[in-house]
Each structure stands twice: as C-alpha cells, then as structure tokens.
Amino acid sequence: MVAIVVIALVGLGVGYWVLRMRQPAAPPSEPPPPAVSQVDAGPAEPLGPPPSVQEGDARVRELVGPLSTDPELAKWLGVEGLLQRFTTAVSNIADGESPRMVLSFLAPAERFQVAAGKGKTTIDPKSFERYDAVARVIGSLDVQGSARAWRELKPLVDRVYAEIAPPGRTFEQTFNRAIQNLLEVPVPPEDVEVVPKGALYGYADPKLEGLSQAQKHLLRMGPRNLQVIQGRLRELHTAMGLPAGER
C-alpha cells in the first residue's frame, strides 16, 4: 500500500499547480474510455463491499505507519478516507490528470517564486525546497516492508477501487500505468526556464510544457526531489512484482 502512498504523495503537485499564480476551479473531466482487455478471463468474482472509512484508515495506519520514522508521514496518515483518497489519486495520475482535489492537505504553505537573470526567468530554488519533506519521507520508506504492506492491503484497495473503476480495468493495471507515467518525467535542469502565460507561468521548453498535468506536478518538485522519488518508485515497482513496461 505504501506504493500507493508514494504515488499519491508524489501527489504530485501535491495539491496545487505550483506554477499557477491563482487557481480557478476546474470543471469535472469526462471519464476515460474503458481499457480493452486482451484476455477474456471470464466474469470476475464479486469483491464484496468496500471497507468503511474507519476500517480502511485503521488498517492503512497500522501497516504504513511503521515504514518510516519520519514524523511527517504520521501527519499525512492523520487525514480521513486514506484508501479512497489514494485510489482516486492513483486513478487520476494513471489518466494524466491532476490529483489536487483529493490531496489538497499536501499543498505547500509557501508561495511559488521565480528568479530573473541573464535574460531569462527561472524557477527559484526555494520553490523546489517546498517539496523537500515529501521527497525525504518517500526516500525513507522501507521498500521490502512497503511491498509486504501492499500485499496485505491489496484486497481492501481492490474493493475500494471497484467503486470508481472503468469496466475491465483492475487497480493493479491502473497503478502500473500511474507509475510508468511518473517514471517518464524527464529530470529538468536546476535553472529550468519558465515564461509568462497570462496570470500563470509555463515551461519555455515545449517538451516539458507538453507533459500531462500529473507529470508536471512531479516535475515542479525540482530535479533533486524528482530523482529521489523516481528512484524509490523503481524500487517499489520491482519489489511489488509489477510488470515492466506494461500500461
């Protein structure tokens, strides 16, 4: 389950578009088309009803809490509806969408800043530092313990995800797709250039600007934090036995 925590916390953006000077309300997006299964495994067995919020929260805290001694993790696990938030966030990331609505509790308190010099505008390193705690906690997670926690929690996760899943899509498929999306984010230079876009800022590099909303959230955490998070995601992906390269 902690792998879900990693993805959700990567949260990537961790709540808000970091490059935005203001945040207008976003209209609900249309659900993606259902995934097409290449193998007909017959009708799936009913998973049963999802656990209550209280049951899910208690189990997540029991199994995930011991995976890091960093006190910040305990704060994150203090919110309600952990399984519901995490499954929704993973689904959002898999589809390239922002998970900010369910992860607003992770939004940094400090404001986004830029620095001007040498004829260009770049992201101020202080803006990256706002996410140091996220990378620190993710980097501190016990990988093998995380894989064991995932195996314990997967039946609960599957039952929660069944409430929002498109027909024919399993949580494992969605989770794998979300991880692959994050691992595809390129590591930017420390002095990554941005340009004004009305009341917002966008990346000067069209390849970076063309990334999905979810990928941009991770990108905006800065090159050092991004590398820490991607490194841990690769380790978790392997430890959990998820298929490489599949989406």
C-alpha positions as CSV (number, residue, x, y, z in Angstrom):
1,M,0.0,0.0,0.0
2,V,2.8,2.4,0.6
3,A,3.5,2.3,-3.0
4,I,0.1,3.9,-3.3
5,V,1.2,6.4,-0.7
6,V,4.2,7.2,-2.7
7,I,2.2,7.8,-5.8
8,A,-0.4,9.8,-4.0
9,L,2.0,11.8,-2.1
10,V,4.1,12.5,-5.1
11,G,0.8,13.8,-5.4
12,L,2.5,15.1,-7.2
13,G,2.0,18.6,-7.1
14,V,0.9,17.8,-4.1
15,G,-2.2,19.6,-4.1
16,Y,-1.9,22.5,-6.4
17,W,-0.4,23.6,-9.7
18,V,2.9,25.0,-8.5
19,L,3.3,27.3,-11.4
20,R,-0.1,29.0,-11.1
21,M,-0.4,32.4,-9.5
22,R,-4.0,31.7,-8.9
23,Q,-6.1,28.6,-9.1
24,P,-9.5,28.7,-10.9
25,A,-11.9,25.9,-10.2
26,A,-11.5,23.1,-12.7
27,P,-14.7,21.5,-14.2
28,P,-15.0,17.8,-13.8
29,S,-13.4,15.8,-16.6
30,E,-15.0,13.1,-18.6
31,P,-14.1,9.6,-17.6
32,P,-11.5,7.9,-19.9
33,P,-12.7,5.2,-22.2
34,P,-12.7,1.7,-20.6
35,A,-9.5,-0.3,-21.1
36,V,-9.7,-3.1,-23.5
37,S,-8.6,-6.4,-22.0
38,Q,-6.7,-8.7,-24.4
39,V,-7.5,-11.8,-22.5
40,D,-11.0,-12.9,-21.7
41,A,-10.7,-14.3,-18.2
42,G,-14.5,-14.7,-17.8
43,P,-16.6,-12.9,-15.3
44,A,-14.7,-11.7,-12.3
45,E,-15.8,-12.9,-8.8
46,P,-17.6,-10.2,-6.8
47,L,-15.1,-8.4,-4.5
48,G,-17.6,-7.6,-1.8
49,P,-18.5,-4.2,-0.4
50,P,-15.6,-1.7,0.2
51,P,-14.4,-1.3,3.8
52,S,-15.8,1.5,5.9
53,V,-13.6,4.7,6.0
54,Q,-12.8,3.9,9.7
55,E,-11.8,0.3,8.9
56,G,-9.6,1.3,5.9
57,D,-7.9,4.2,7.8
58,A,-7.1,2.0,10.7
59,R,-5.6,-0.8,8.6
60,V,-3.5,1.7,6.5
61,R,-2.1,3.4,9.6
62,E,-1.3,0.1,11.2
63,L,0.7,-1.2,8.2
64,V,2.1,2.0,6.7
65,G,2.9,3.9,9.8
66,P,5.9,1.7,10.8
67,L,7.5,2.0,7.3
68,S,9.3,5.3,8.1
69,T,10.3,7.0,11.3
70,D,9.9,10.5,9.7
71,P,7.2,12.3,11.7
72,E,5.8,13.9,8.5
73,L,4.4,10.5,7.4
74,A,2.3,10.3,10.6
75,K,0.8,13.7,9.7
76,W,-0.2,12.5,6.3
77,L,-1.8,9.4,7.7
78,G,-3.9,11.5,10.0
79,V,-6.4,12.5,7.4
80,E,-9.6,10.6,6.8
81,G,-10.5,8.4,3.9
82,L,-7.0,7.2,3.1
83,L,-7.9,4.3,0.8
84,Q,-10.5,6.4,-1.0
85,R,-8.0,9.3,-1.5
86,F,-5.2,7.1,-2.6
87,T,-7.2,5.0,-5.1
88,T,-8.7,8.2,-6.6
89,A,-5.3,9.9,-6.8
90,V,-3.7,6.8,-8.5
91,S,-6.6,6.7,-11.0
92,N,-6.1,10.4,-11.7
93,I,-2.3,10.1,-12.3
94,A,-2.8,7.0,-14.5
95,D,-5.1,9.1,-16.7
96,G,-2.7,12.1,-16.7
97,E,-5.0,14.2,-14.6
98,S,-4.2,16.3,-11.5
99,P,-4.9,14.6,-8.1
100,R,-5.0,18.0,-6.4
101,M,-8.7,17.7,-5.2
102,V,-8.1,14.6,-3.1
103,L,-4.6,15.7,-2.0
104,S,-5.2,19.3,-1.0
105,F,-3.9,18.6,2.5
106,L,-0.4,18.2,1.0
107,A,-0.3,21.7,-0.6
108,P,2.8,23.6,0.5
109,A,2.2,26.7,2.6
110,E,4.9,28.8,0.9
111,R,4.3,30.6,-2.4
112,F,5.8,29.8,-5.8
113,Q,8.7,32.1,-6.7
114,V,10.7,32.8,-9.8
115,A,14.1,34.4,-10.3
116,A,15.1,36.7,-13.2
117,G,18.6,37.0,-14.5
118,K,20.8,36.5,-17.6
119,G,17.9,37.4,-19.8
120,K,15.5,34.7,-18.7
121,T,13.1,33.8,-15.9
122,T,13.7,30.6,-14.0
123,I,12.1,28.8,-11.0
124,D,13.6,30.0,-7.8
125,P,15.2,27.0,-5.9
126,K,13.1,28.0,-2.9
127,S,10.1,26.8,-4.8
128,F,11.7,23.3,-5.1
129,E,12.5,23.3,-1.4
130,R,8.8,23.4,-0.5
131,Y,8.7,19.7,-1.5
132,D,11.9,18.5,0.3
133,A,9.8,16.9,3.0
134,V,7.8,14.9,0.5
135,A,11.0,13.5,-1.1
136,R,12.6,13.0,2.3
137,V,9.7,10.8,3.5
138,I,9.4,8.8,0.3
139,G,13.2,8.3,0.3
140,S,13.0,7.0,3.9
141,L,10.4,4.3,3.2
142,D,11.3,0.6,3.8
143,V,10.9,-0.9,0.3
144,Q,10.5,-4.5,1.3
145,G,8.2,-3.6,4.1
146,S,6.2,-1.5,1.7
147,A,5.8,-4.5,-0.6
148,R,4.6,-6.6,2.3
149,A,2.1,-3.9,3.3
150,W,0.8,-3.7,-0.2
151,R,0.1,-7.4,-0.3
152,E,-1.8,-7.1,3.0
153,L,-3.8,-4.1,1.8
154,K,-4.5,-5.1,-1.8
155,P,-7.8,-6.8,-1.1
156,L,-9.1,-3.7,0.6
157,V,-7.7,-1.5,-2.2
158,D,-9.4,-3.6,-4.9
159,R,-12.8,-3.3,-3.2
160,V,-12.5,0.5,-2.9
161,Y,-11.3,0.9,-6.5
162,A,-14.2,-1.2,-7.8
163,E,-16.4,1.7,-6.8
164,I,-14.8,4.0,-9.4
165,A,-13.1,1.7,-11.9
166,P,-14.0,1.7,-15.6
167,P,-15.3,-1.6,-16.8
168,G,-12.5,-4.2,-17.4
169,R,-9.8,-2.3,-15.5
170,T,-8.1,-3.6,-12.4
171,F,-6.4,-1.4,-9.8
172,E,-3.1,-3.2,-10.5
173,Q,-3.3,-2.1,-14.1
174,T,-4.1,1.4,-13.1
175,F,-1.3,1.5,-10.6
176,N,1.2,0.2,-13.0
177,R,0.2,2.8,-15.6
178,A,0.4,5.6,-13.0
179,I,4.0,4.6,-12.0
180,Q,5.0,4.4,-15.6
181,N,3.7,7.9,-16.2
182,L,5.8,9.2,-13.3
183,L,8.9,7.4,-14.4
184,E,8.7,9.0,-17.8
185,V,9.1,12.5,-16.4
186,P,12.5,13.9,-17.5
187,V,14.8,15.4,-14.9
188,P,14.9,19.2,-15.6
189,P,18.0,21.4,-15.1
190,E,18.3,23.3,-11.9
191,D,17.7,26.6,-13.7
192,V,14.7,25.5,-15.7
193,E,13.3,28.4,-17.7
194,V,9.6,29.5,-17.5
195,V,7.7,32.1,-19.4
196,P,4.6,34.1,-18.5
197,K,1.2,32.7,-19.7
198,G,-1.3,35.3,-18.6
199,A,-1.5,35.1,-14.8
200,L,0.4,31.8,-14.9
201,Y,3.9,30.5,-15.8
202,G,4.6,27.8,-18.3
203,Y,7.8,26.0,-19.2
204,A,9.8,27.5,-22.0
205,D,10.8,24.0,-23.2
206,P,7.8,22.7,-25.2
207,K,8.6,19.1,-24.3
208,L,8.2,19.9,-20.6
209,E,5.2,22.1,-21.2
210,G,3.6,19.2,-23.2
211,L,3.7,16.8,-20.2
212,S,0.4,15.8,-18.6
213,Q,-0.9,17.7,-15.6
214,A,0.1,14.8,-13.3
215,Q,3.6,14.6,-14.7
216,K,4.0,18.4,-14.3
217,H,3.2,18.1,-10.7
218,L,6.2,15.8,-10.2
219,L,8.4,17.9,-12.4
220,R,7.7,21.0,-10.4
221,M,9.1,19.4,-7.3
222,G,12.6,20.1,-8.7
223,P,15.3,17.9,-10.1
224,R,16.8,16.5,-6.8
225,N,13.4,15.7,-5.3
226,L,12.3,14.2,-8.6
227,Q,15.2,11.8,-8.8
228,V,14.7,10.7,-5.2
229,I,11.1,9.9,-5.8
230,Q,11.6,8.2,-9.2
231,G,14.4,6.1,-7.6
232,R,12.1,4.9,-4.9
233,L,9.3,4.2,-7.3
234,R,11.5,2.0,-9.4
235,E,12.5,0.0,-6.3
236,L,8.8,-0.3,-5.2
237,H,7.8,-1.3,-8.7
238,T,10.3,-4.2,-8.7
239,A,9.5,-5.2,-5.1
240,M,5.8,-5.4,-5.8
241,G,6.4,-7.6,-8.9
242,L,4.6,-5.3,-11.3
243,P,5.2,-6.0,-15.0
244,A,7.8,-3.6,-16.5
245,G,6.8,-1.6,-19.5
246,E,3.1,-2.6,-19.4
247,R,0.3,0.1,-19.3
